[in-house]
Amino acid sequence: MFDVIVVGGGVIGAAVAYYLSLEKLKVLVLEKDSVGQHASAGAVGFLTVDSVPFSHDVLREAGLYSRKAYLSLAPQFKKECGVDIDLETCGTLRVAKNEFDLANLRQEGDWQKAHIGEGGTDFKTVPAPMARPNRTFSLKKCGDVDFLTATEIAKRWPAIEGKIAGGFFYPQDIQVTSSRIIEAFRQSAAALGADFQESREVTSWETNGRRIMAVTAGGKKYAALTFVLAAGPWSEALAKPLGLRVPVYPVRGQLLIFEMAQRFLSCPIITGGAARASGPISALEALRSGAAESYYLGPKPDGHLYAGTTLEEAGFDESCTEEALERIGNEVCRIVPKAGELPVKGSWAGLRPATKDNLPILGKAPELDNLYLATGHFRKGILLAPFTGKAIADLIVGRKPMLPLDDFSPARF
Ligand SMILES: Cc1cc2nc3c(=O)[nH]c(=O)nc-3n(C[C@H](O)[C@H](O)[C@H](O)COP(=O)(O)OP(=O)(O)OC[C@H]3O[C@@H](n4cnc5c(N)ncnc54)[C@H](O)[C@@H]3O)c2cc1C
C-alpha cells in the first residue's frame, strides 16, 4: 500500500513525486510509456514569466515562485543526485519585427516597469491593466525590462541580422534543459524512496463511494490512500470513468533542432506574438486566429539550437510535418540568417496540455475525497513544475498552499 500514487510521469508527475517524497510519503509514479517521454523531456526549457497566456495574477506569481525555486533547486539537484539541469540566467530577448509588434511589446514592458519595478523582491498591490482590468492583486517584482533599439540589439547580438524594429531584454529570465529537470526530479524523488514504474498504463480505477481504492496498470492492481492525476493531455480520458470533467486538450508544438558547434547567441530570442500584450485570449482562440504565433531560437549549452514553434490542433498525433518545420526554419532565419547555415540535428513534436481559460487544473477533484488533479499547464509546465509539486504536496498533507488556488480549481468546469 502506497501513501500516494501519481498517474503520469511527465515533469508535473515527477515534481509532485519529489515534493511528496520530501514530506516522507511513500510514493509510486505509474507511467504508461517512459518517464518524460512526451511533452516534458523535449520542451525548450525557457523559464519566462512574462508572456501571455501568462497574464493571470496568481499564475504569474506561481511562475515567479517556480523561477526562484529553480535557482536553489539547481545546486541542490547537483548535490543530491549529480544531475546538472543546465540552468543559465542568461535573460531573454524579445524582438519586434515591426512597429506594431514593438508597440505591443512596449505596452507589456511599460506595464512591468511601472507596476513591478526594477529589481528587488517586495510585494506590491497593483492594478493589472492587460489581463484583468478591474482586479487588483499583489505581485512580486518580476525584474527588469530593458528596451533596446535595433542598433543596440545588432551591437549586442551581431547574429541578429534581419530587419527588426527593436526589442526588450528580460535580464532575469532563466533557461534549463527540460530532460534534465525530469531526471533531477525523478532521481531526487527516488533517492527519498519514490518508486517510478514505466510501461504501466493505468486502465481502470477501483472506487468505494467517494474514495478511490486502487488503480489497475499493466494488469496489476496498485492501492494507495491518495491519488494524483498528472497525465497531461491524456487526463481527460482517464478522468471520464470517474464521472469527472477534466477538459484538457492537446496542442501540438514542433521544434527544429540545429547543431551549433560554436555558440553565437547568448540567450533565447523570441519574435512575434505581439498580440500577446493586448489581452487574455484562450489558447484555442489564439491558435485558431494565429494571434499567438511566435517563433524563437533557444541556444543550449550542449551545442543544440532549438527553433520553434507551432500551436496546432492535431489530436494526439506527435509527429512533425515538413510544412511546419520549413515555416519555423524560414521565420527564424529571417531574424538570424546564420541559423540557416547550421546542420539540422533533428526535429521533435510534443503535446501541450491546454485548457480553455489558459489556467492549469490544480486541486482536489470534486465529488472525490482522495483524488487530486495536476494538469493543464499548456506552455509553462517546465516553469510551473516546482510550484505545482509543492502546492499539491501542501494540499495532500493538509497545509495551506503558498498561493490561493481557487482560480485553478478542478470544480470550475
Ligand atoms: C515545443 C514545446 C516547447 C515547450 N517549451 C516549454 C518551455 O520552454 N517552458 C515551459 O515551461 N514549458 C514548455 N512546454 C510545455 C511543457 O512541455 C508542458 O507544459 C509540460 O511538459 C506538461 O507536463 P505534464 O507532465 O503535464 O504532461 P506530459 O509531459 O504529457 O506527461 C504526462 C504523462 O502521463 C502519461 N500518461 C498518460 N496516460 C497515462 C495512463 N493512462 N497511465 C499512466 N501514465 C499515463 C504520459 O505517458 C505522459 O508521460 C513546451 C511544450 C512544447 C510542445
The ligand as an SDF file (V2000), in Angstrom:
LIG
                    3D

 53 58  0  0  0  0  0  0  0  0999 V2000
    7.5070   22.6150  -28.4610 C   0  0  0  0  0  0  0  0  0  0  0  0
    7.2530   22.7810  -26.9930 C   0  0  0  0  0  0  0  0  0  0  0  0
    8.0450   23.6570  -26.2640 C   0  0  0  0  0  0  0  0  0  0  0  0
    7.8000   23.8660  -24.9040 C   0  0  0  0  0  0  0  0  0  0  0  0
    8.6060   24.7380  -24.2400 N   0  0  0  0  0  0  0  0  0  0  0  0
    8.3790   24.9810  -22.9300 C   0  0  0  0  0  0  0  0  0  0  0  0
    9.2120   25.8910  -22.2300 C   0  0  0  0  0  0  0  0  0  0  0  0
   10.1510   26.4490  -22.7900 O   0  0  0  0  0  0  0  0  0  0  0  0
    8.9360   26.1340  -20.9080 N   0  0  0  0  0  0  0  0  0  0  0  0
    7.8930   25.5240  -20.2550 C   0  0  0  0  0  0  0  0  0  0  0  0
    7.6910   25.7850  -19.0740 O   0  0  0  0  0  0  0  0  0  0  0  0
    7.0930   24.6310  -20.9210 N   0  0  0  0  0  0  0  0  0  0  0  0
    7.3080   24.3580  -22.2270 C   0  0  0  0  0  0  0  0  0  0  0  0
    6.4900   23.4930  -22.9210 N   0  0  0  0  0  0  0  0  0  0  0  0
    5.3020   22.9460  -22.2330 C   0  0  0  0  0  0  0  0  0  0  0  0
    5.6350   21.7370  -21.4080 C   0  0  0  0  0  0  0  0  0  0  0  0
    6.3110   20.8000  -22.2130 O   0  0  0  0  0  0  0  0  0  0  0  0
    4.3560   21.1000  -20.8420 C   0  0  0  0  0  0  0  0  0  0  0  0
    3.5830   22.0770  -20.1890 O   0  0  0  0  0  0  0  0  0  0  0  0
    4.6900   20.0030  -19.8460 C   0  0  0  0  0  0  0  0  0  0  0  0
    5.5820   19.0820  -20.4050 O   0  0  0  0  0  0  0  0  0  0  0  0
    3.4450   19.2480  -19.3920 C   0  0  0  0  0  0  0  0  0  0  0  0
    3.8640   18.2590  -18.4920 O   0  0  0  0  0  0  0  0  0  0  0  0
    2.8720   17.1470  -17.9670 P   0  0  0  0  0  0  0  0  0  0  0  0
    3.6430   16.3140  -17.0040 O   0  0  0  0  0  0  0  0  0  0  0  0
    1.6160   17.7680  -17.5060 O   0  0  0  0  0  0  0  0  0  0  0  0
    2.4580   16.3250  -19.2690 O   0  0  0  0  0  0  0  0  0  0  0  0
    3.2530   15.1940  -20.0810 P   0  0  0  0  0  0  0  0  0  0  0  0
    4.6650   15.5150  -20.2810 O   0  0  0  0  0  0  0  0  0  0  0  0
    2.4210   14.9170  -21.2820 O   0  0  0  0  0  0  0  0  0  0  0  0
    3.2010   13.9500  -19.1040 O   0  0  0  0  0  0  0  0  0  0  0  0
    2.0290   13.2290  -18.8710 C   0  0  0  0  0  0  0  0  0  0  0  0
    2.4390   11.7690  -18.7480 C   0  0  0  0  0  0  0  0  0  0  0  0
    1.2940   10.9780  -18.4030 O   0  0  0  0  0  0  0  0  0  0  0  0
    1.4580    9.7330  -19.0170 C   0  0  0  0  0  0  0  0  0  0  0  0
    0.1580    9.0510  -19.0960 N   0  0  0  0  0  0  0  0  0  0  0  0
   -0.8790    9.3670  -19.8830 C   0  0  0  0  0  0  0  0  0  0  0  0
   -1.8800    8.4870  -19.7100 N   0  0  0  0  0  0  0  0  0  0  0  0
   -1.4610    7.5870  -18.7920 C   0  0  0  0  0  0  0  0  0  0  0  0
   -2.0190    6.4250  -18.2100 C   0  0  0  0  0  0  0  0  0  0  0  0
   -3.2470    6.0020  -18.5580 N   0  0  0  0  0  0  0  0  0  0  0  0
   -1.3000    5.7280  -17.3010 N   0  0  0  0  0  0  0  0  0  0  0  0
   -0.0450    6.1330  -16.9350 C   0  0  0  0  0  0  0  0  0  0  0  0
    0.5470    7.2340  -17.4820 N   0  0  0  0  0  0  0  0  0  0  0  0
   -0.1490    7.9470  -18.3860 C   0  0  0  0  0  0  0  0  0  0  0  0
    2.0130   10.0830  -20.3930 C   0  0  0  0  0  0  0  0  0  0  0  0
    2.6420    8.9670  -20.9940 O   0  0  0  0  0  0  0  0  0  0  0  0
    2.9660   11.2130  -20.0510 C   0  0  0  0  0  0  0  0  0  0  0  0
    4.2930   10.7670  -19.8810 O   0  0  0  0  0  0  0  0  0  0  0  0
    6.7380   23.1950  -24.2580 C   0  0  0  0  0  0  0  0  0  0  0  0
    5.9780   22.2730  -24.9750 C   0  0  0  0  0  0  0  0  0  0  0  0
    6.2220   22.0600  -26.3190 C   0  0  0  0  0  0  0  0  0  0  0  0
    5.4000   21.0650  -27.0710 C   0  0  0  0  0  0  0  0  0  0  0  0
  1  2  1  0
  2  3  1  0
  2 52  2  0
  3  4  2  0
  4  5  1  0
  4 50  1  0
  5  6  2  0
  6  7  1  0
  6 13  1  0
  7  8  2  0
  7  9  1  0
  9 10  1  0
 10 11  2  0
 10 12  1  0
 12 13  2  0
 13 14  1  0
 14 15  1  0
 14 50  1  0
 15 16  1  0
 16 17  1  0
 16 18  1  0
 18 19  1  0
 18 20  1  0
 20 21  1  0
 20 22  1  0
 22 23  1  0
 23 24  1  0
 24 25  2  0
 24 26  1  0
 24 27  1  0
 27 28  1  0
 28 29  2  0
 28 30  1  0
 28 31  1  0
 31 32  1  0
 32 33  1  0
 33 34  1  0
 33 48  1  0
 34 35  1  0
 35 36  1  0
 35 46  1  0
 36 37  1  0
 36 45  1  0
 37 38  2  0
 38 39  1  0
 39 40  1  0
 39 45  2  0
 40 41  1  0
 40 42  2  0
 42 43  1  0
 43 44  2  0
 44 45  1  0
 46 47  1  0
 46 48  1  0
 48 49  1  0
 50 51  2  0
 51 52  1  0
 52 53  1  0
M  END
$$$$
